[in-house]
């Protein structure tokens, strides 16, 4: 495949991505329009495939995952939030909300004591605890987002369940506008895509491949993930990183990697066998907030914009 054909293929992918965002917005807008005619009771299908009937507008909400908590705050529903998990740390005001403890196993007694009328679950390892809550008459909505499109659908679902579909539609429109702007900038650009490595200064290196949120954000922002040919999070050798010669190294920091940024950069730059990597020779190592790339909430778009800025930064 020559370069021109490859470039056209990549541009077609961007056009397809833009189309999908508009398509998702169209679907959600239509669902919203139906619900506004008769808000409650409403019947929804959550991300676990469970049919949930909500008879009245929720007034006491518990969020069992950070991504859902961030959506609640972005929708200005924080006044209804009566419980959150220990991992819900954004925005700062979440510290004033009572904690229900760990994300798994769910502390069912604590949740019940807060008398919620809606629990927003992450699904996955929480699924085993959900039937008991439902048996007690508590509405549980599972929001599980593995892609940006699914995150957007999750916003629409929560807004719908909480009786503010128009607010959800407004937020989705804003998010799509920001994403589409970057997509069109990338599509119009003729510059070569920078090769990107997401890693750490740890001895054991795990990096996101195809099918992860991080990979999707790198691709949308105009980068080329050096692990894009592998699926999911993969353990790789230092030799492979040197062989693929990334132009940019991204180091997620936060709970998963709480070390000082200066130490992280120093460790990476002095890593044996990496001295000839372009990112190290040109000092293109960036520490980034892991929550902007791991957490399937509205701040994924902040992460996308940050990557676009890094990829287009003049050296």
C-alpha angles and dihedrals in degrees: 000000000000123000095256093054091046091051092049090050092052091048090052089053090054091049090050090050091052090049091052092053091052090045092052090049090051092053094047092045090055093048089049093050091055093049095049089064091061112005103177134069092032132172120216136178111222128207092272089058092251118144110227126189116205111193100184138023107276115249101171114048130179120197115204095186136049093233092057091045091055091050090050091054094044089053089050092242095127092114088068095049110108099163142023138174125263089253095058100105104148129116102023090240090073088081087072091058117089113256123233090198129238125009089238133063092021114230095237095182091055092047092050091048090060090058097223123186092199132029118193108209132189094218116213109084090008093062093086091061097046101078092062091053091048090048087058091055097257116141111234121190117194116213113186117169123180096163137038091251090054090049089054090049088050090057090052092048094051093045089050094049091049094051097248104103092149090058090051091049091052092050092046090051091053092048093048091049092055093046094046092051091058092042091055092046090053092045092052095047121098096191120119114262113252115238108240132203122191110200148116144239091259122118089237109058121205118181134180118253133182115322096037127110090238092056091048092051093048091051094046091049091055102261133124115231109219088214093048091113092063130070126244125334109340135189110233138183125246087239091062091053090052091047094053093049102212118209092207132032119202119196115194112216132191133076091347093050112017097167123124112277093229090055092047092053092045092051092049095047091051095043109134112256096012101091093103095050107118093228090057096042090051096039093241098152117131130187110212134186105262092211090069090062107027101041115079097219137108092284090073084087090056086054091050092051091047091053092048089052092049094047092051098040114125112242 
